[in-house]
Amino acid sequence: MTDHDRLFKELLSTFFWEFVELFLPEVFAYVERDSITFLPQEIFTDITSGERREVDLLAQVRFRAQDAYFLIHLENQAQSRAEFAQRMFYYFARLHEKYALPVYPVVIFAFDEPFRPEPSSYQVEFPDRKVLEFNFASVQLNRLNWRDFLEQRNPVAAALMAKMRIEPRDRPRVKLECLRLLATLRLDPARTQLISGFVDTYLRLNEVEERAFQAELDKIVPTEREQVMEIVTSWMEQGIQQGIQQGIQQGIQREVTLVLRLLNRRFGNLNTTLEEQVRGLSVDQLENLAEAVFDFSTEADLINWFNQIE
């Protein structure tokens, strides 16, 4: 399962100012960039559902040329929900109450469907007056045209193009354009990996699309092609290493399960201490124990075996 909240939080906390510059240029103009402090995650109980919810990202920043601060509350929403605007108001009210600072609320709507415009305000009104009108800034990715961001030398644009509205036939082209843009930014390896991993997560191509991607890649100039291939090779190698590590862990788990089954058949259910000792063994030790099980007569033999390997 993709951890959407973690991916977006990592992207936006790493490239916070780049996000503000790209999508909130008015704010970027009056904020002091060197003043940012990320505040601890706030956990609130949702009044409507009773669920505990975490605020995604909360930053304290300073107005430019002023000794006055405000908060930027950035929320990523992976599903369309009817009550979401109301929830944003609740967050706003509680953050404003706790910190006694102005709060600038921002939402990224990151779902693929529906395509209709999502509400960006919450109102309370009566026939004779409007009591409340709460508005928040919103970025609805599936209503943005990825072509509008091709010339933006911004790492957030390189990442979020992968979540904009894309026709199926354009998926290989968009992935290539994301990586071309990323290559021009010349970020350090860690940040490059963060962006390319984000793109690969949300634009995972099938075999037909991979061939189309390669055909598009072959058309670009050699210097750009080499830069893109360096990025592709990097995340492919990381994916292979992750696969190897996952395979090792799965192999160890299978070995543990087998050995525990043998021990439980021989002695009945093991006590918790012995079971934890078995789970802490290396692959080689598990294999040795599997062979030794048939020589054990009592549970004491198992305990002696553990004593001998310590």
N, C-alpha and C positions, 0 to 999 in steps of 0.2 A: 504494500500500500504506500502511495506517495504521501509524505508528510508535507502538505501544502503550506501549512502555517510556518513550519520550520524553514522551508525553502525561501518563502517570501520574507520572513523576518531576517534571515541571514543576508539576503540580497539588499534589503532596504536599510538595515543597520550599517552594512559595509559601505553602501553608496547612498547615504542619506541625502547629502547635499546635491548629488547628481540628480536624485529623484525630484527634490524641491526645484532645482533649476529647470528641469525638463517640464514638469507638470504644474508648478506653482511659481512662475517667474515673478509675479508681483510680490510674493512673500520673499523670494530670493533677493529682491531689490532692497528690502528694508530690514533684513536680519543680519546680525553679526555672526559670520561663519565660524570664528574661533571660539564661540561661546558655548558650544553644544555640550550637554550632559544628558546621557540616557538614564532615565529614572527606572527604579525597580518595577517589575510587572505588577500591576494592580489586579486583584482578584475580587470580583463583585458577584453577588447573587442576582441572577436575572429575575426581576420582579414578575414577569409574565410567565416564565416557565419553571422558576425555582432552581434552575441550573447555575452552577458556579462557572463564571466565565472570566478569562484573562484578557486584559487590554493588550493588544499586539505590540505596539511600540509607542513609547512616550518619551519625548525629548524636551528638555528645558533649554531655551535659547534666549538671546538678548536682542532687543531692538538695536539697530545700528546707531552708533553715536549717542546712545542713551544708557542710563543705568536702570533699565527697566526690563523685566523678563516676561516671557509668555511660554506656553506649552504648545507643542505640536503633537496631537494625538493621531497616529496613523494606524488604520485598521484594514486588514485584508479580509475580504468576504468571498469565500469560495462557493457559496450557494445563494440563490435568490430566496429571500425570506420576507414575507409580507410585513412583519413587525420590526424589520431591521432599523428603519429610521427612528422609531420610538426608542429602540435600545441605544442608539447613538446619543440620543438626548439624555438618557439616564447616565451613560458614561460621562457625558459633558458635565452634567450637574454634579456628579460625585467628585470628579476631578477638580472642578472649579471650587467646590466646597473644601476639599482636602488641602489644596495647594494655594488657594486664594490668589490665583493668577489667571489671566485670560487664557482661554483654550481655543486653539485653531484645529478643528476636527477635519480629518481627511479620510476618505474611504477608497480603497482599490477594489472594484468589483472584478474578480478574476475568474468567474465561471464562464463556461463555453456557451451555455444557453440559460435563459431566454435572451433574445436580442433586444427586447423592448427596453426603453430607458428606465433605469431604476430611480425611485424617488430619492431626492437629496434634501428633503426637508420634513419637519414634523411640526404640526400645527395643533393648537387648541383654540377653538373659537366658538362664539355663541352668536345668535342672530343680531345682537346689538354691539358686539365688540370682538376683536381678536385678542385673546389673552397671551398667546405665545406663537411665535414663528421662529423655529430653530432651523438653521441651514448649515449644511456641511459641504465641503469640496468633495467632488467625486471624480474618479477616473474609472470609466467602464471600458475595460480592455476590448471586449468583444464588439464594441461599436467604433473602435479606432481602426484606421486604415494603415497597415504596416508600411505601405509605400511612403507615407508622410514622414517616416522616421529614418529613412535610409541615409540621409545626409546629416543626421544628428550625431556628432562625435561624442557620444554619451554612453557609458556602460549600461545604464538602466534601459536605454533604448535598445541596445544590443540584446538584452535579456528579454524584455517585455514584448518585443515584436513576436516572440514565440507564442504569446498568449492572446494576441490580437486576432481579429476575425480574418481567417485565411481560407480561401477556397481550396478544396482537396488537391486540385492539380498544382497549386502553388506551394505546397508544403516543402518540397525539396528546395525550391528557389528561396523561400523565406529562411530556411535553415542556413543555406549558404550565405545569404546576405547578413544574417546575424553574426556569423563567424567572420565574414569579411570586415564588418564594422568593428568587431572585437579585435581583429588583428591590427587594425590601424591605430588602436588606442595604446598599444604597447604597455599594458599593465604588467605588474609583477606576476610570477607564476601562480601564486595562491589566488589572486583576484581573477586572473584569466580562467583558472580552473573553476572558480565559483560561477562565473558567467556561462562558460561552455557547458558545465554540468547542468545548469538551469535550463539552457536551450535544449540540451539532449533529453532532459526529462520530459519536456512538454512538446518536443518535436521528434519523437522516436519514430524513425522511418521504417517501413516494411521493405522487403527485398526489391520490389518494383521501384519504390521511391528512392532507395539507395542507389539504384542504377541511374535514375534521373538526376540525383544529386551529383554523382560522379561525372555525368555528362555535362552538367552545368559547370562543375569545377574545372573541367578540362578546357572550357572556353575562356577562362579569365587569364590574365597575364601571368607569366611564370613566377614573378616575385610574389604576387598576391597568393597564387596557388600554393607556393611553398609555405607561406605564413599560415594559411588556413590548414594545410596538412599537418603542420607542427601541432596546432591546437587539437585537431582530430586525433592524431596519434597519441597525444598526451591523455585525453580522456578515454581513449580505447584501452591504453595500457592500464590506467587506473581501474577501469571496469573489469579487465582481466584479473588484476590483483584482488579486487573485491570478490570476484567470483571464486578465485582460488581460496581466499580466506573463508568464504561462506561454505565452500565444499569441505574444507578441513574441519570447520565447526560442525557441519552436518555429519561428517564421518565420525568425529569423536562422539557425538550424541548417539549415533547408531551403536557404536562400540560400547558405550556406557550402558545403554538399554539392554544389549545382549548379555553383558557380564552380570548386571543386576538380576536379570531373569535367571541366569544359571545359579547365582548365589541364593536367590529366593527359593528356587526348587530344591536346593540342597539343604538349606537350613531353615526354611520358612522365611517369613518377613524379617529383613534386617532391621536393626535399630537405626535411628536417624543418624547417629554419629558415624556408624560404619558406612551408611549409604553416602553421606557427604564426603567421606574419605575416598570412596570409589569415584565419585564425580570429579574429584580434584586430581585424578591421575592423568598422566600424559598418555598419548597413543601407545607408545612402547610398553609402558607399565600396564595398561589395560590388556594388551595382548599377552603379556607374561602372566597376568592374573587369570585370564581366561584359560590358559594352559594349566595353571596350578590348581584351579578349582577342583579338578577331578582327583587330586591327591589329598584334599582336605577331608577330615572326618568330622570335625566339630567346628563351631564358630571360633573357638580358641585358635585353631590353625590359621584362620583368616587374620585374626588379630596379630599372631606371631609374624605372618607374612608382611603385614604393614610395618611392624616394628623393625624388620630386617631391611626394608628399603629406606627407612628414615636416616 
